Amino acid sequence: MEKVIFAVDDCDMNLTVVEYALGNHYKIHMIDSLAQMFEELESVIPDLILLDLYMPEMTCNDAMKRLKAHSRHAFIPVIIMSGTFNTETINECNEMGAIHFISKPILDPVDFYEQVSRWV
């Protein structure tokens, strides 16, 4: 059975890069809003969520709390992606419950695939 990944980012270019890097290996749901992500979670439970740190509707921390509060979603691994790459940001992501942090922009699709495939 094909693994499902939700790629959640408000930038179409980032979603396109994720689809390019992972689309031959996984079923990718390209999602441009947190509202859409939570709506899709009602019918699909992904094997992994790639979540942009800075989404316009709510903070990433609030989105993670909402995910972890629901028993159907609490176990879904989340990798946070951001252009802000420093120790403080990585520590915040870990405290939110993220399993990994990936820096954007994604410049090497093979490296990105290798990082993601460790968790799916």
Residue pairs with C-beta under 8 A, 6 or more apart in sequence:
2 26
2 27
3 25
3 26
3 27
3 47
3 48
3 120
4 26
4 27
4 29
4 44
4 45
4 46
4 47
4 48
5 22
5 26
5 27
5 28
5 29
5 46
5 47
5 48
5 49
5 50
5 116
5 120
6 29
6 31
6 37
6 40
6 41
6 44
6 46
6 48
6 49
6 50
7 14
7 15
7 18
7 19
7 22
7 28
7 29
7 30
7 31
7 50
8 31
8 32
8 33
8 34
8 37
8 49
8 50
8 51
8 52
8 55
9 15
9 18
9 31
9 32
9 50
9 52
9 55
9 81
10 32
10 33
10 52
10 55
10 56
11 52
12 32
14 52
14 81
14 104
14 105
14 106
15 30
15 31
15 32
17 105
17 106
17 109
17 112
18 28
18 30
18 50
18 106
18 112
19 28
19 30
20 109
21 106
21 109
21 110
21 112
21 113
21 116
22 28
22 112
22 113
22 116
25 113
25 117
26 47
26 120
29 40
29 44
29 46
31 37
31 40
33 55
33 56
33 57
34 55
34 57
34 58
34 63
35 57
37 49
37 63
38 66
41 70
41 72
41 73
45 72
45 73
45 76
46 76
47 76
47 77
47 120
48 76
48 77
48 78
48 79
48 116
48 119
48 120
49 67
49 76
49 77
49 78
49 79
50 78
50 79
50 81
50 102
50 116
51 60
51 63
51 64
51 78
51 79
51 80
51 81
51 98
52 60
52 80
52 81
52 82
52 104
53 60
53 80
53 81
53 82
53 84
53 89
53 93
54 60
54 82
54 84
55 63
60 80
60 93
60 96
61 92
61 96
64 78
64 96
64 97
64 98
65 96
67 73
67 74
67 76
67 78
68 74
68 97
77 99
77 119
78 97
78 98
78 99
79 98
79 99
79 100
79 101
79 102
79 115
79 116
79 119
80 93
80 96
80 98
80 100
80 101
80 102
81 101
81 102
81 103
81 104
81 106
82 89
82 93
82 101
82 103
82 104
83 103
83 104
83 105
85 101
85 103
89 101
90 101
93 101
94 101
99 119
100 115
100 118
100 119
102 112
102 115
102 116
106 112
